[in-house]
């Protein structure tokens, strides 16, 4: 397995034009269905209506929340435009955490966008079945580039298995795949995708280099700036 630094070099060498070719080949147009912004119901045996009933049952505690990675600088950018507290923008990435009687404990890496009681992204709105993002111009890179990712080591995201792949570009489940996309839109998306993969690898290197194990905290989140509490405040590791 190549080092993160080697993968970062590969990411920096990616051709935006080649990425755009791949995106054009796959095809994409956002239908504003909101599927990538909403929580979802885990399918249960003999329950073929789980997805259809999700809007009515989203408060039953069994719904899986929307999970989209957001990095510390992106959190602060969203804070700047919304005036929200850190906790209102981001939550600890759930992997590695456990919850008992509403209290979380454990350690995890990175942050996810905050969600509401239904597991939907805090910033997602929907009117007559048409979705919208209240921070669209300032949304994180993963939101700007979904449903695409780049097949390089150190860049995987919790966004499901790829359903199509052309060159380095992977496409993940989305009803907008296969639709015509203009060259200019493909190039803009490709440029954002390259920026994202470089950002992901830079963050991964930062997490590795700043990692210092801390104790005596119920929840610790490690990001590229060091260990933090769920409210985003740094933890003194000395």
ROSEMI-421368 format. One line per 8 residues: number of its first residue (from 1); their letters; for each residue x, y, z of C-alpha. Coordinates in Angstrom, 2 decimals. Layout:
<sites>
NUM) a) X Y Z; ...
</sites>
This chain:
<sites>
1) xxxxxxxx) 0.00 0.00 0.00; 1.36 3.39 -0.99; 2.01 6.07 1.61; -0.42 8.91 2.00; 2.25 11.24 0.66; 2.59 9.13 -2.50; -1.19 9.13 -2.93; -1.21 12.90 -2.46
9) xxxxxxxx) 1.38 13.24 -5.22; -0.84 11.11 -7.47; -3.85 13.27 -6.59; -1.97 16.46 -7.44; -1.06 14.95 -10.82; -4.66 14.09 -11.72; -5.83 15.68 -14.95; -9.01 17.72 -14.57
17) xxxxxxxx) -9.67 17.12 -18.26; -9.43 13.33 -17.80; -11.71 13.46 -14.76; -14.18 15.52 -16.77; -14.04 12.95 -19.58; -14.96 10.23 -17.08; -17.80 12.27 -15.60; -19.14 12.99 -19.09
25) xxxxxxxx) -18.94 9.30 -19.93; -20.93 8.33 -16.82; -23.32 11.26 -17.07; -24.98 13.18 -14.25; -27.63 15.77 -13.51; -28.86 16.59 -10.00; -32.60 15.91 -9.81; -32.91 17.57 -6.37
33) xxxxxxxx) -34.43 14.39 -4.98; -32.59 14.91 -1.67; -31.61 11.25 -1.30; -27.96 12.18 -0.63; -29.01 14.65 2.10; -31.52 12.57 4.02; -31.42 9.82 6.62; -32.71 6.43 5.67
41) xxxxxxxx) -34.56 3.48 7.13; -32.71 0.21 7.41; -34.74 -2.37 5.45; -36.42 -4.93 7.66; -37.70 -8.40 6.82; -41.23 -8.38 5.40; -41.22 -4.59 5.33; -41.27 -3.53 1.70
49) xxxxxxxx) -42.75 -0.14 2.60; -39.96 0.98 4.93; -38.60 3.51 2.48; -42.03 4.83 1.49; -43.05 5.23 5.13; -39.83 6.94 6.19; -41.34 10.41 6.34; -43.97 9.25 8.82
57) xxxxxxxx) -41.68 7.03 10.93; -38.50 9.07 11.04; -38.83 9.83 14.74; -39.01 6.21 15.88; -35.28 6.07 16.69; -34.46 3.41 14.09; -33.52 5.70 11.24; -29.89 5.86 10.13
65) xxxxxxxx) -28.70 9.47 9.92; -27.21 11.14 6.87; -23.42 11.02 7.17; -21.21 13.42 5.19; -17.63 14.20 6.14; -16.85 17.83 6.89; -13.41 19.11 7.80; -12.55 21.68 10.51
73) xxxxxxxx) -11.99 24.59 8.11; -15.26 23.79 6.33; -17.08 23.80 9.67; -15.73 27.25 10.45; -16.67 28.50 6.98; -20.25 27.34 7.56; -20.22 28.95 11.01; -19.18 32.23 9.41
81) xxxxxxxx) -22.13 32.27 6.99; -24.76 30.89 9.38; -23.72 32.16 12.82; -24.26 28.63 14.15; -22.32 27.04 17.00; -19.92 24.23 16.13; -22.36 21.59 17.42; -25.10 22.97 15.17
89) xxxxxxxx) -22.88 22.51 12.11; -21.10 19.24 12.84; -21.29 16.13 14.96; -18.58 13.57 15.73; -18.27 10.93 13.04; -20.30 8.06 14.58; -17.84 5.26 13.82; -16.08 4.23 17.03
97) xxxxxxxx) -18.67 5.80 19.33; -21.30 4.05 21.42; -24.42 5.50 23.01; -26.18 4.50 26.22; -29.26 6.34 27.50; -28.52 9.22 25.13; -24.91 9.62 26.28; -22.09 9.02 23.81
105) xxxxxxxx) -18.67 7.66 24.69; -15.62 6.66 22.71; -13.11 7.97 20.21; -13.53 8.72 16.54; -11.85 10.47 13.62; -13.25 13.48 11.79; -16.65 15.14 11.72; -19.97 14.70 9.94
113) xxxxxxxx) -22.53 17.35 9.09; -25.12 17.77 11.82; -28.50 16.10 11.41; -32.03 16.75 12.62; -34.38 14.40 14.47; -35.17 12.54 11.25; -31.51 11.98 10.43; -31.61 14.51 7.59
121) xxxxxxxx) -28.83 17.03 7.08; -29.50 20.14 9.16; -29.14 22.26 6.05; -31.52 20.27 3.85; -34.93 21.71 3.07; -37.70 20.28 0.92; -40.72 21.89 -0.70; -43.28 19.78 -2.57
129) xxxxxxxx) -40.73 16.99 -2.94; -38.01 19.24 -4.33; -34.87 19.40 -2.22; -32.62 22.36 -1.57; -29.55 23.20 0.50; -29.66 26.29 2.69; -25.85 26.65 2.45; -25.57 25.60 -1.18
137) xxxxxxxx) -22.87 28.13 -2.09; -20.83 27.18 0.99; -21.50 23.44 1.16; -18.58 21.08 1.87; -16.58 19.50 -0.94; -18.15 16.09 -0.46; -21.57 17.63 -1.10; -20.29 19.58 -4.11
145) xxxxxxxx) -18.97 16.41 -5.73; -21.49 13.70 -4.83; -22.15 11.15 -6.35; -18.52 10.96 -7.48; -15.30 10.04 -5.72; -11.74 9.25 -6.80; -10.29 5.75 -6.54; -7.07 6.54 -4.70
153) xxxxxxxx) -5.93 5.09 -1.39; -6.75 7.23 1.63; -9.77 8.88 -0.01; -12.63 6.52 0.78; -15.76 8.03 2.24; -18.85 6.49 3.87; -20.96 6.87 0.74; -21.68 3.27 -0.29
161) xxxxxxxx) -20.23 0.99 -2.92; -19.50 2.37 -6.39; -22.09 1.50 -9.04; -19.93 2.65 -11.97; -16.27 3.46 -12.53; -14.37 5.08 -15.38; -10.65 5.62 -14.95; -10.06 7.06 -11.49
169) xxxxxxxx) -13.66 8.25 -11.14; -16.17 6.22 -9.16; -19.91 6.91 -9.25; -22.12 6.05 -6.29; -25.83 5.36 -6.21; -27.85 8.36 -7.39; -30.92 8.71 -9.60; -29.18 11.52 -11.50
177) xxxxxxxx) -26.50 9.23 -12.97; -26.64 8.53 -16.70; -28.07 11.91 -17.60; -26.42 14.31 -20.04; -23.96 16.79 -18.55; -22.42 19.75 -20.37; -18.66 19.91 -20.80; -18.42 23.07 -18.72
185) xxxxxxxx) -20.37 21.47 -15.86; -18.28 18.30 -16.10; -15.07 20.34 -15.91; -16.33 22.33 -12.92; -17.30 19.12 -11.15; -13.96 17.53 -12.05; -12.04 20.51 -10.65; -13.99 20.29 -7.39
193) xxxxxxxx) -13.39 16.54 -7.27; -9.63 17.00 -7.64; -9.68 19.68 -4.93; -11.61 17.31 -2.68; -9.26 14.34 -3.07; -6.25 16.56 -2.36; -8.06 17.96 0.67; -8.94 14.48 1.93
201) xxxxxxxx) -5.36 13.26 1.69; -3.95 16.43 3.24; -6.39 16.01 6.11; -5.48 12.33 6.53; -1.80 13.23 6.74; -2.63 15.97 9.25; -4.64 13.54 11.40; -1.77 11.06 11.39
209) xxxxxxxx) 0.87 13.66 12.22; -1.12 15.43 14.95; -2.49 12.30 16.60; -1.87 12.19 20.32; -3.92 9.78 22.42; -5.81 11.50 25.23; -7.89 10.16 28.08; -10.32 11.36 30.74
217) xxxxxxxx) -12.82 12.61 28.13; -16.08 10.78 27.38; -15.84 11.59 23.65; -12.70 12.49 21.69; -12.63 13.46 18.02; -9.27 13.41 16.27; -8.86 15.65 13.24; -5.89 17.31 11.56
225) xxxxxxxx) -5.80 19.99 14.26; -5.54 17.50 17.12; -8.01 16.02 19.62; -11.26 17.88 20.22; -14.46 17.67 22.24; -17.86 17.42 20.53; -18.24 21.20 20.77; -15.07 21.65 18.70
233) xxxxxx) -12.94 22.85 21.59; -9.36 21.50 21.60; -8.25 19.06 24.28; -4.92 19.77 25.93; -2.95 16.53 25.47; -0.09 17.52 27.82
</sites>
